[in-house]
Amino acid sequence: MPLFDFHCPACGHDFETLVRHGDTPVCPQCQSSALEKCVSRISPAGKIEAIRMAHRRVAAAQGHFDHYSPSDKAKLLAGKKNI
């Protein structure tokens, strides 16, 4: 299921939603199905890395260290000291 960005010309609402094959998306505000598909913005590489490390810090705080390599664990612990 791909994630798409849409603009609703009827109410002006911009939103993103998961769309299954064969489904027709509707605006969550006005329920209109006359939508314009928009080009999604790309996140900058630095932001993606920051998000990934934030998720790893949360997992580490919950004790989910099992799937990380030693170098990833070291980075995670170093990032935790900066918080």
N, CA, C and O atoms as a CHARMM CRD file, in Angstrom:
* protein
*
  332
    1    1 MET  N      0.83600  -1.17700   0.00000 PROA 1      0.00000
    2    1 MET  CA     0.00000   0.00000   0.00000 PROA 1      0.00000
    3    1 MET  C      0.88300   1.24300   0.00000 PROA 1      0.00000
    4    1 MET  O      1.56500   1.52800   0.98500 PROA 1      0.00000
    5    2 PRO  N      0.86800   1.96900  -1.09000 PROA 2      0.00000
    6    2 PRO  CA     1.67800   3.18500  -1.14200 PROA 2      0.00000
    7    2 PRO  C      1.01200   4.35000  -0.41900 PROA 2      0.00000
    8    2 PRO  O     -0.21200   4.42600  -0.31800 PROA 2      0.00000
    9    3 LEU  N      1.83300   5.23500   0.06900 PROA 3      0.00000
   10    3 LEU  CA     1.39100   6.44400   0.75500 PROA 3      0.00000
   11    3 LEU  C      1.42700   7.58300  -0.25500 PROA 3      0.00000
   12    3 LEU  O      2.46700   7.84100  -0.86200 PROA 3      0.00000
   13    4 PHE  N      0.30000   8.26800  -0.43900 PROA 4      0.00000
   14    4 PHE  CA     0.20700   9.35400  -1.40300 PROA 4      0.00000
   15    4 PHE  C     -0.21600  10.64100  -0.71900 PROA 4      0.00000
   16    4 PHE  O     -0.91800  10.62100   0.29200 PROA 4      0.00000
   17    5 ASP  N      0.22600  11.77900  -1.29000 PROA 5      0.00000
   18    5 ASP  CA    -0.21200  13.10000  -0.85700 PROA 5      0.00000
   19    5 ASP  C     -1.32200  13.55500  -1.79400 PROA 5      0.00000
   20    5 ASP  O     -1.24000  13.36400  -3.00700 PROA 5      0.00000
   21    6 PHE  N     -2.36200  14.16000  -1.22200 PROA 6      0.00000
   22    6 PHE  CA    -3.48600  14.64200  -2.01100 PROA 6      0.00000
   23    6 PHE  C     -3.84500  16.06100  -1.61100 PROA 6      0.00000
   24    6 PHE  O     -3.56200  16.50700  -0.49900 PROA 6      0.00000
   25    7 HSD  N     -4.48100  16.76500  -2.55600 PROA 7      0.00000
   26    7 HSD  CA    -5.06500  18.07900  -2.30300 PROA 7      0.00000
   27    7 HSD  C     -6.52500  17.98400  -2.70600 PROA 7      0.00000
   28    7 HSD  O     -6.85100  17.48200  -3.78200 PROA 7      0.00000
   29    8 CYS  N     -7.40000  18.46800  -1.84000 PROA 8      0.00000
   30    8 CYS  CA    -8.83700  18.46700  -2.12100 PROA 8      0.00000
   31    8 CYS  C     -9.23400  19.85500  -2.61500 PROA 8      0.00000
   32    8 CYS  O     -9.20500  20.80800  -1.83600 PROA 8      0.00000
   33    9 PRO  N     -9.60300  19.99400  -3.88700 PROA 9      0.00000
   34    9 PRO  CA   -10.01500  21.30700  -4.39100 PROA 9      0.00000
   35    9 PRO  C    -11.33300  21.79300  -3.77800 PROA 9      0.00000
   36    9 PRO  O    -11.58800  22.99600  -3.73600 PROA 9      0.00000
   37   10 ALA  N    -12.16500  20.87200  -3.30700 PROA 10     0.00000
   38   10 ALA  CA   -13.46200  21.25300  -2.74900 PROA 10     0.00000
   39   10 ALA  C    -13.31500  22.04500  -1.44800 PROA 10     0.00000
   40   10 ALA  O    -14.00500  23.04500  -1.25200 PROA 10     0.00000
   41   11 CYS  N    -12.41100  21.60000  -0.55200 PROA 11     0.00000
   42   11 CYS  CA   -12.26500  22.28900   0.73800 PROA 11     0.00000
   43   11 CYS  C    -10.86000  22.85500   0.96900 PROA 11     0.00000
   44   11 CYS  O    -10.63700  23.57400   1.94300 PROA 11     0.00000
   45   12 GLY  N     -9.90700  22.53300   0.07400 PROA 12     0.00000
   46   12 GLY  CA    -8.55000  23.06200   0.19700 PROA 12     0.00000
   47   12 GLY  C     -7.65500  22.30300   1.15100 PROA 12     0.00000
   48   12 GLY  O     -6.55200  22.75600   1.45500 PROA 12     0.00000
   49   13 HSD  N     -8.10800  21.15500   1.63000 PROA 13     0.00000
   50   13 HSD  CA    -7.34600  20.36400   2.60300 PROA 13     0.00000
   51   13 HSD  C     -6.24300  19.56900   1.91000 PROA 13     0.00000
   52   13 HSD  O     -6.49000  18.92500   0.89000 PROA 13     0.00000
   53   14 ASP  N     -5.02200  19.61100   2.45900 PROA 14     0.00000
   54   14 ASP  CA    -3.90100  18.78400   1.99800 PROA 14     0.00000
   55   14 ASP  C     -3.70100  17.67200   3.00900 PROA 14     0.00000
   56   14 ASP  O     -3.70800  17.91800   4.21500 PROA 14     0.00000
   57   15 PHE  N     -3.52100  16.43600   2.52100 PROA 15     0.00000
   58   15 PHE  CA    -3.36200  15.29700   3.42000 PROA 15     0.00000
   59   15 PHE  C     -2.63300  14.17600   2.70400 PROA 15     0.00000
   60   15 PHE  O     -2.47000  14.19400   1.48400 PROA 15     0.00000
   61   16 GLU  N     -2.19600  13.19800   3.48900 PROA 16     0.00000
   62   16 GLU  CA    -1.59100  11.99600   2.92100 PROA 16     0.00000
   63   16 GLU  C     -2.35200  10.78900   3.44600 PROA 16     0.00000
   64   16 GLU  O     -2.86700  10.79900   4.56400 PROA 16     0.00000
   65   17 THR  N     -2.41500   9.76000   2.62900 PROA 17     0.00000
   66   17 THR  CA    -3.14800   8.56800   3.02400 PROA 17     0.00000
   67   17 THR  C     -2.60000   7.34300   2.31300 PROA 17     0.00000
   68   17 THR  O     -2.01100   7.44800   1.23700 PROA 17     0.00000
   69   18 LEU  N     -2.79600   6.18900   2.92000 PROA 18     0.00000
   70   18 LEU  CA    -2.44300   4.92400   2.28900 PROA 18     0.00000
   71   18 LEU  C     -3.56200   4.54400   1.32800 PROA 18     0.00000
   72   18 LEU  O     -4.73900   4.61200   1.67900 PROA 18     0.00000
   73   19 VAL  N     -3.19100   4.14400   0.11700 PROA 19     0.00000
   74   19 VAL  CA    -4.18900   3.80100  -0.88900 PROA 19     0.00000
   75   19 VAL  C     -3.93200   2.38900  -1.38500 PROA 19     0.00000
   76   19 VAL  O     -2.87100   2.09400  -1.93500 PROA 19     0.00000
   77   20 ARG  N     -4.91000   1.52400  -1.18400 PROA 20     0.00000
   78   20 ARG  CA    -4.82500   0.16200  -1.69400 PROA 20     0.00000
   79   20 ARG  C     -5.23100   0.14100  -3.15800 PROA 20     0.00000
   80   20 ARG  O     -5.98100   1.00600  -3.61200 PROA 20     0.00000
   81   21 HSD  N     -4.74000  -0.83900  -3.89200 PROA 21     0.00000
   82   21 HSD  CA    -5.09200  -0.97400  -5.30300 PROA 21     0.00000
   83   21 HSD  C     -6.60200  -1.15500  -5.44300 PROA 21     0.00000
   84   21 HSD  O     -7.19000  -2.02600  -4.80100 PROA 21     0.00000
   85   22 GLY  N     -7.21500  -0.34600  -6.26600 PROA 22     0.00000
   86   22 GLY  CA    -8.65000  -0.44700  -6.48700 PROA 22     0.00000
   87   22 GLY  C     -9.48200   0.44400  -5.58400 PROA 22     0.00000
   88   22 GLY  O    -10.66900   0.63200  -5.85100 PROA 22     0.00000
   89   23 ASP  N     -8.90100   1.00600  -4.51500 PROA 23     0.00000
   90   23 ASP  CA    -9.64000   1.89600  -3.61900 PROA 23     0.00000
   91   23 ASP  C     -9.61500   3.32800  -4.15300 PROA 23     0.00000
   92   23 ASP  O     -8.64400   3.74300  -4.78600 PROA 23     0.00000
   93   24 THR  N    -10.66800   4.06600  -3.90100 PROA 24     0.00000
   94   24 THR  CA   -10.73000   5.47200  -4.26300 PROA 24     0.00000
   95   24 THR  C    -10.60500   6.28400  -2.97700 PROA 24     0.00000
   96   24 THR  O    -11.47200   6.19400  -2.10800 PROA 24     0.00000
   97   25 PRO  N     -9.54000   7.07600  -2.84300 PROA 25     0.00000
   98   25 PRO  CA    -9.38300   7.86400  -1.61200 PROA 25     0.00000
   99   25 PRO  C    -10.40200   8.99200  -1.54400 PROA 25     0.00000
  100   25 PRO  O    -10.85200   9.49800  -2.57200 PROA 25     0.00000
  101   26 VAL  N    -10.76200   9.38100  -0.32600 PROA 26     0.00000
  102   26 VAL  CA   -11.66700  10.50500  -0.10200 PROA 26     0.00000
  103   26 VAL  C    -11.03400  11.46500   0.89400 PROA 26     0.00000
  104   26 VAL  O    -10.20900  11.07100   1.71800 PROA 26     0.00000
  105   27 CYS  N    -11.42700  12.71100   0.80900 PROA 27     0.00000
  106   27 CYS  CA   -10.92500  13.74000   1.72200 PROA 27     0.00000
  107   27 CYS  C    -11.45000  13.46200   3.12700 PROA 27     0.00000
  108   27 CYS  O    -12.64800  13.23900   3.29600 PROA 27     0.00000
  109   28 PRO  N    -10.58000  13.47000   4.14100 PROA 28     0.00000
  110   28 PRO  CA   -11.03900  13.21100   5.50400 PROA 28     0.00000
  111   28 PRO  C    -11.91400  14.33300   6.07600 PROA 28     0.00000
  112   28 PRO  O    -12.62100  14.11700   7.06000 PROA 28     0.00000
  113   29 GLN  N    -11.87600  15.52200   5.47500 PROA 29     0.00000
  114   29 GLN  CA   -12.68400  16.63100   5.99900 PROA 29     0.00000
  115   29 GLN  C    -14.05400  16.72300   5.34500 PROA 29     0.00000
  116   29 GLN  O    -15.06200  16.85900   6.03800 PROA 29     0.00000
  117   30 CYS  N    -14.10500  16.65000   3.98800 PROA 30     0.00000
  118   30 CYS  CA   -15.38100  16.87000   3.31100 PROA 30     0.00000
  119   30 CYS  C    -15.89100  15.62800   2.57400 PROA 30     0.00000
  120   30 CYS  O    -16.96600  15.66300   1.97500 PROA 30     0.00000
  121   31 GLN  N    -15.12900  14.53500   2.61400 PROA 31     0.00000
  122   31 GLN  CA   -15.49800  13.25600   1.98500 PROA 31     0.00000
  123   31 GLN  C    -15.57600  13.31700   0.46500 PROA 31     0.00000
  124   31 GLN  O    -16.15700  12.42100  -0.14800 PROA 31     0.00000
  125   32 SER  N    -15.00700  14.35000  -0.16400 PROA 32     0.00000
  126   32 SER  CA   -14.99100  14.44700  -1.61400 PROA 32     0.00000
  127   32 SER  C    -13.99700  13.44200  -2.18600 PROA 32     0.00000
  128   32 SER  O    -12.93100  13.21400  -1.61400 PROA 32     0.00000
  129   33 SER  N    -14.35900  12.84100  -3.32700 PROA 33     0.00000
  130   33 SER  CA   -13.43100  11.90600  -3.97700 PROA 33     0.00000
  131   33 SER  C    -12.74800  12.55000  -5.17600 PROA 33     0.00000
  132   33 SER  O    -11.94000  11.90500  -5.84400 PROA 33     0.00000
  133   34 ALA  N    -13.06100  13.81700  -5.45900 PROA 34     0.00000
  134   34 ALA  CA   -12.42100  14.55700  -6.55500 PROA 34     0.00000
  135   34 ALA  C    -11.13400  15.17500  -6.01500 PROA 34     0.00000
  136   34 ALA  O    -11.11000  16.34700  -5.63900 PROA 34     0.00000
  137   35 LEU  N    -10.07200  14.38400  -5.97900 PROA 35     0.00000
  138   35 LEU  CA    -8.80500  14.81000  -5.36900 PROA 35     0.00000
  139   35 LEU  C     -7.71900  14.97100  -6.41800 PROA 35     0.00000
  140   35 LEU  O     -7.76700  14.35000  -7.48000 PROA 35     0.00000
  141   36 GLU  N     -6.75300  15.80100  -6.11300 PROA 36     0.00000
  142   36 GLU  CA    -5.56800  15.96100  -6.94900 PROA 36     0.00000
  143   36 GLU  C     -4.40200  15.28900  -6.24200 PROA 36     0.00000
  144   36 GLU  O     -4.11400  15.58200  -5.08200 PROA 36     0.00000
  145   37 LYS  N     -3.72900  14.37900  -6.95500 PROA 37     0.00000
  146   37 LYS  CA    -2.55500  13.72300  -6.38000 PROA 37     0.00000
  147   37 LYS  C     -1.37600  14.68500  -6.46900 PROA 37     0.00000
  148   37 LYS  O     -1.12500  15.27000  -7.52200 PROA 37     0.00000
  149   38 CYS  N     -0.65800  14.84600  -5.36800 PROA 38     0.00000
  150   38 CYS  CA     0.47200  15.77700  -5.30400 PROA 38     0.00000
  151   38 CYS  C      1.78400  15.00500  -5.28200 PROA 38     0.00000
  152   38 CYS  O      1.81500  13.81800  -4.95800 PROA 38     0.00000
  153   39 VAL  N      2.85100  15.68700  -5.62700 PROA 39     0.00000
  154   39 VAL  CA     4.18500  15.11100  -5.54600 PROA 39     0.00000
  155   39 VAL  C      4.65900  15.23900  -4.10500 PROA 39     0.00000
  156   39 VAL  O      4.65300  16.33400  -3.54200 PROA 39     0.00000
  157   40 SER  N      5.07000  14.12700  -3.51000 PROA 40     0.00000
  158   40 SER  CA     5.53400  14.14100  -2.12100 PROA 40     0.00000
  159   40 SER  C      6.89000  14.80200  -2.02000 PROA 40     0.00000
  160   40 SER  O      7.73600  14.65800  -2.90300 PROA 40     0.00000
  161   41 ARG  N      7.08800  15.52800  -0.93400 PROA 41     0.00000
  162   41 ARG  CA     8.38900  16.13800  -0.68500 PROA 41     0.00000
  163   41 ARG  C      9.35700  15.09800  -0.13900 PROA 41     0.00000
  164   41 ARG  O      8.95400  14.19100   0.59000 PROA 41     0.00000
  165   42 ILE  N     10.59900  15.22300  -0.48200 PROA 42     0.00000
  166   42 ILE  CA    11.63300  14.31100  -0.00800 PROA 42     0.00000
  167   42 ILE  C     12.25100  14.89700   1.25400 PROA 42     0.00000
  168   42 ILE  O     12.59600  16.07800   1.30200 PROA 42     0.00000
  169   43 SER  N     12.38500  14.05800   2.27000 PROA 43     0.00000
  170   43 SER  CA    13.02200  14.51500   3.50000 PROA 43     0.00000
  171   43 SER  C     14.52600  14.61400   3.29600 PROA 43     0.00000
  172   43 SER  O     15.11400  13.74400   2.65300 PROA 43     0.00000
  173   44 PRO  N     15.15900  15.64500   3.82400 PROA 44     0.00000
  174   44 PRO  CA    16.61600  15.75400   3.72400 PROA 44     0.00000
  175   44 PRO  C     17.28300  14.59000   4.45600 PROA 44     0.00000
  176   44 PRO  O     16.76400  14.10100   5.45900 PROA 44     0.00000
  177   45 ALA  N     18.41600  14.15900   3.95700 PROA 45     0.00000
  178   45 ALA  CA    19.11400  13.00000   4.51500 PROA 45     0.00000
  179   45 ALA  C     19.39500  13.15900   6.00300 PROA 45     0.00000
  180   45 ALA  O     19.25300  12.19300   6.75200 PROA 45     0.00000
  181   46 GLY  N     19.78500  14.33400   6.45000 PROA 46     0.00000
  182   46 GLY  CA    20.08800  14.55200   7.85700 PROA 46     0.00000
  183   46 GLY  C     18.87600  14.35500   8.74200 PROA 46     0.00000
  184   46 GLY  O     18.99100  13.85700   9.86100 PROA 46     0.00000
  185   47 LYS  N     17.71800  14.74400   8.24700 PROA 47     0.00000
  186   47 LYS  CA    16.50100  14.58900   9.02100 PROA 47     0.00000
  187   47 LYS  C     16.13200  13.11800   9.14300 PROA 47     0.00000
  188   47 LYS  O     15.69400  12.67200  10.20300 PROA 47     0.00000
  189   48 ILE  N     16.30600  12.36500   8.06600 PROA 48     0.00000
  190   48 ILE  CA    16.00600  10.93500   8.09600 PROA 48     0.00000
  191   48 ILE  C     16.89400  10.23900   9.13300 PROA 48     0.00000
  192   48 ILE  O     16.41000   9.40200   9.89500 PROA 48     0.00000
  193   49 GLU  N     18.15500  10.56800   9.16600 PROA 49     0.00000
  194   49 GLU  CA    19.08500   9.97500  10.12700 PROA 49     0.00000
  195   49 GLU  C     18.68500  10.34100  11.55100 PROA 49     0.00000
  196   49 GLU  O     18.74200   9.49800  12.44600 PROA 49     0.00000
  197   50 ALA  N     18.28300  11.58300  11.76700 PROA 50     0.00000
  198   50 ALA  CA    17.87100  12.01800  13.10400 PROA 50     0.00000
  199   50 ALA  C     16.62000  11.26600  13.55600 PROA 50     0.00000
  200   50 ALA  O     16.51000  10.88000  14.71900 PROA 50     0.00000
  201   51 ILE  N     15.68800  11.06000  12.64300 PROA 51     0.00000
  202   51 ILE  CA    14.47400  10.31800  12.97700 PROA 51     0.00000
  203   51 ILE  C     14.81700   8.87100  13.30900 PROA 51     0.00000
  204   51 ILE  O     14.30600   8.30900  14.27700 PROA 51     0.00000
  205   52 ARG  N     15.68500   8.27500  12.49800 PROA 52     0.00000
  206   52 ARG  CA    16.08100   6.88100  12.72000 PROA 52     0.00000
  207   52 ARG  C     16.75800   6.71700  14.07900 PROA 52     0.00000
  208   52 ARG  O     16.47200   5.76700  14.80700 PROA 52     0.00000
  209   53 MET  N     17.64500   7.63300  14.41800 PROA 53     0.00000
  210   53 MET  CA    18.34500   7.54500  15.69400 PROA 53     0.00000
  211   53 MET  C     17.38400   7.80100  16.86500 PROA 53     0.00000
  212   53 MET  O     17.53100   7.19600  17.92700 PROA 53     0.00000
  213   54 ALA  N     16.42100   8.67900  16.68100 PROA 54     0.00000
  214   54 ALA  CA    15.43800   8.92000  17.74400 PROA 54     0.00000
  215   54 ALA  C     14.63300   7.65500  18.01600 PROA 54     0.00000
  216   54 ALA  O     14.35900   7.32800  19.17100 PROA 54     0.00000
  217   55 HSD  N     14.25500   6.94600  16.95900 PROA 55     0.00000
  218   55 HSD  CA    13.51600   5.69600  17.13600 PROA 55     0.00000
  219   55 HSD  C     14.38500   4.64700  17.82900 PROA 55     0.00000
  220   55 HSD  O     13.89800   3.87900  18.65800 PROA 55     0.00000
  221   56 ARG  N     15.64800   4.61900  17.49300 PROA 56     0.00000
  222   56 ARG  CA    16.54800   3.66900  18.14600 PROA 56     0.00000
  223   56 ARG  C     16.73700   4.00000  19.62500 PROA 56     0.00000
  224   56 ARG  O     16.84100   3.09500  20.45300 PROA 56     0.00000
  225   57 ARG  N     16.78200   5.29400  19.96500 PROA 57     0.00000
  226   57 ARG  CA    16.90400   5.67600  21.37600 PROA 57     0.00000
  227   57 ARG  C     15.67800   5.22600  22.16100 PROA 57     0.00000
  228   57 ARG  O     15.79800   4.75600  23.29200 PROA 57     0.00000
  229   58 VAL  N     14.51200   5.36900  21.56700 PROA 58     0.00000
  230   58 VAL  CA    13.27800   4.92500  22.22600 PROA 58     0.00000
  231   58 VAL  C     13.31000   3.41300  22.42100 PROA 58     0.00000
  232   58 VAL  O     12.96100   2.91500  23.49100 PROA 58     0.00000
  233   59 ALA  N     13.72800   2.68300  21.39100 PROA 59     0.00000
  234   59 ALA  CA    13.81000   1.22000  21.49200 PROA 59     0.00000
  235   59 ALA  C     14.80900   0.81500  22.56600 PROA 59     0.00000
  236   59 ALA  O     14.56000  -0.12900  23.31600 PROA 59     0.00000
  237   60 ALA  N     15.93300   1.51400  22.64800 PROA 60     0.00000
  238   60 ALA  CA    16.94400   1.20000  23.65400 PROA 60     0.00000
  239   60 ALA  C     16.40700   1.46400  25.06200 PROA 60     0.00000
  240   60 ALA  O     16.66800   0.69900  25.99000 PROA 60     0.00000
  241   61 ALA  N     15.65800   2.55100  25.20600 PROA 61     0.00000
  242   61 ALA  CA    15.08600   2.86800  26.51400 PROA 61     0.00000
  243   61 ALA  C     14.09300   1.80100  26.95800 PROA 61     0.00000
  244   61 ALA  O     13.89800   1.58300  28.15300 PROA 61     0.00000
  245   62 GLN  N     13.47200   1.14300  25.99600 PROA 62     0.00000
  246   62 GLN  CA    12.51800   0.08100  26.30200 PROA 62     0.00000
  247   62 GLN  C     13.19900  -1.29100  26.38400 PROA 62     0.00000
  248   62 GLN  O     12.53500  -2.30400  26.60900 PROA 62     0.00000
  249   63 GLY  N     14.51700  -1.31800  26.20300 PROA 63     0.00000
  250   63 GLY  CA    15.26500  -2.56700  26.31900 PROA 63     0.00000
  251   63 GLY  C     15.33400  -3.39100  25.05100 PROA 63     0.00000
  252   63 GLY  O     15.64700  -4.58000  25.11200 PROA 63     0.00000
  253   64 HSD  N     15.05100  -2.79400  23.90400 PROA 64     0.00000
  254   64 HSD  CA    15.08000  -3.52500  22.64100 PROA 64     0.00000
  255   64 HSD  C     16.41300  -3.31200  21.93100 PROA 64     0.00000
  256   64 HSD  O     16.45800  -2.68100  20.87500 PROA 64     0.00000
  257   65 PHE  N     17.47800  -3.82400  22.49200 PROA 65     0.00000
  258   65 PHE  CA    18.81400  -3.67400  21.91500 PROA 65     0.00000
  259   65 PHE  C     19.19300  -4.84600  21.02200 PROA 65     0.00000
  260   65 PHE  O     20.20600  -4.77200  20.32700 PROA 65     0.00000
  261   66 ASP  N     18.43200  -5.90000  21.01500 PROA 66     0.00000
  262   66 ASP  CA    18.82800  -7.16600  20.41100 PROA 66     0.00000
  263   66 ASP  C     19.22600  -7.08700  18.94500 PROA 66     0.00000
  264   66 ASP  O     20.10700  -7.83600  18.52400 PROA 66     0.00000
  265   67 HSD  N     18.62400  -6.22300  18.15700 PROA 67     0.00000
  266   67 HSD  CA    18.84200  -6.22900  16.71900 PROA 67     0.00000
  267   67 HSD  C     19.88800  -5.21700  16.25500 PROA 67     0.00000
  268   67 HSD  O     20.01700  -4.98700  15.05300 PROA 67     0.00000
  269   68 TYR  N     20.62600  -4.61700  17.16000 PROA 68     0.00000
  270   68 TYR  CA    21.58000  -3.59100  16.77500 PROA 68     0.00000
  271   68 TYR  C     23.00200  -4.13600  16.79200 PROA 68     0.00000
  272   68 TYR  O     23.36700  -4.94600  17.64400 PROA 68     0.00000
  273   69 SER  N     23.78400  -3.68000  15.84500 PROA 69     0.00000
  274   69 SER  CA    25.18700  -4.05700  15.80800 PROA 69     0.00000
  275   69 SER  C     25.92000  -3.31100  16.92100 PROA 69     0.00000
  276   69 SER  O     25.39400  -2.32800  17.44300 PROA 69     0.00000
  277   70 PRO  N     27.12100  -3.75600  17.29700 PROA 70     0.00000
  278   70 PRO  CA    27.87400  -3.04000  18.34700 PROA 70     0.00000
  279   70 PRO  C     28.12100  -1.57400  18.00100 PROA 70     0.00000
  280   70 PRO  O     28.06500  -0.71600  18.88200 PROA 70     0.00000
  281   71 SER  N     28.39500  -1.27500  16.72100 PROA 71     0.00000
  282   71 SER  CA    28.63200   0.12600  16.35400 PROA 71     0.00000
  283   71 SER  C     27.34800   0.94400  16.47900 PROA 71     0.00000
  284   71 SER  O     27.38900   2.10500  16.88700 PROA 71     0.00000
  285   72 ASP  N     26.19600   0.33800  16.12500 PROA 72     0.00000
  286   72 ASP  CA    24.92500   1.04400  16.28100 PROA 72     0.00000
  287   72 ASP  C     24.59700   1.26500  17.75300 PROA 72     0.00000
  288   72 ASP  O     24.06600   2.31400  18.11700 PROA 72     0.00000
  289   73 LYS  N     24.90900   0.28700  18.60400 PROA 73     0.00000
  290   73 LYS  CA    24.67200   0.44000  20.03800 PROA 73     0.00000
  291   73 LYS  C     25.51300   1.58500  20.59600 PROA 73     0.00000
  292   73 LYS  O     25.03900   2.37000  21.41600 PROA 73     0.00000
  293   74 ALA  N     26.77300   1.67400  20.14300 PROA 74     0.00000
  294   74 ALA  CA    27.65600   2.74100  20.61400 PROA 74     0.00000
  295   74 ALA  C     27.12200   4.10800  20.18900 PROA 74     0.00000
  296   74 ALA  O     27.12700   5.05200  20.98000 PROA 74     0.00000
  297   75 LYS  N     26.66000   4.21600  18.93700 PROA 75     0.00000
  298   75 LYS  CA    26.09200   5.48000  18.46100 PROA 75     0.00000
  299   75 LYS  C     24.84500   5.83200  19.26100 PROA 75     0.00000
  300   75 LYS  O     24.63200   6.98600  19.63000 PROA 75     0.00000
  301   76 LEU  N     24.03800   4.83300  19.51800 PROA 76     0.00000
  302   76 LEU  CA    22.79400   5.04800  20.24500 PROA 76     0.00000
  303   76 LEU  C     23.08100   5.54600  21.65800 PROA 76     0.00000
  304   76 LEU  O     22.44800   6.49200  22.12800 PROA 76     0.00000
  305   77 LEU  N     24.02100   4.92000  22.32000 PROA 77     0.00000
  306   77 LEU  CA    24.36600   5.32900  23.67600 PROA 77     0.00000
  307   77 LEU  C     25.00200   6.71300  23.68600 PROA 77     0.00000
  308   77 LEU  O     24.77700   7.49200  24.61200 PROA 77     0.00000
  309   78 ALA  N     25.79600   7.02600  22.66100 PROA 78     0.00000
  310   78 ALA  CA    26.40600   8.35200  22.57600 PROA 78     0.00000
  311   78 ALA  C     25.34600   9.41200  22.36900 PROA 78     0.00000
  312   78 ALA  O     25.43600  10.49900  22.93900 PROA 78     0.00000
  313   79 GLY  N     24.33400   9.10700  21.55400 PROA 79     0.00000
  314   79 GLY  CA    23.24100  10.04000  21.31100 PROA 79     0.00000
  315   79 GLY  C     22.38600  10.23200  22.55200 PROA 79     0.00000
  316   79 GLY  O     21.84800  11.31800  22.77000 PROA 79     0.00000
  317   80 LYS  N     22.25400   9.19700  23.36400 PROA 80     0.00000
  318   80 LYS  CA    21.43700   9.26100  24.57400 PROA 80     0.00000
  319   80 LYS  C     22.06500  10.21200  25.59500 PROA 80     0.00000
  320   80 LYS  O     21.35000  10.85900  26.35900 PROA 80     0.00000
  321   81 LYS  N     23.39400  10.29900  25.61000 PROA 81     0.00000
  322   81 LYS  CA    24.06600  11.19300  26.55900 PROA 81     0.00000
  323   81 LYS  C     23.84200  12.66600  26.17900 PROA 81     0.00000
  324   81 LYS  O     23.93100  13.55000  27.03100 PROA 81     0.00000
  325   82 ASN  N     23.55100  12.92200  24.89000 PROA 82     0.00000
  326   82 ASN  CA    23.35500  14.28800  24.43000 PROA 82     0.00000
  327   82 ASN  C     21.94600  14.79700  24.69700 PROA 82     0.00000
  328   82 ASN  O     21.67200  15.98200  24.50700 PROA 82     0.00000
  329   83 ILE  N     21.05700  13.92700  25.13100 PROA 83     0.00000
  330   83 ILE  CA    19.66700  14.33800  25.35000 PROA 83     0.00000
  331   83 ILE  C     19.53200  15.03900  26.67500 PROA 83     0.00000
  332   83 ILE  O     18.43500  15.46100  27.04100 PROA 83     0.00000
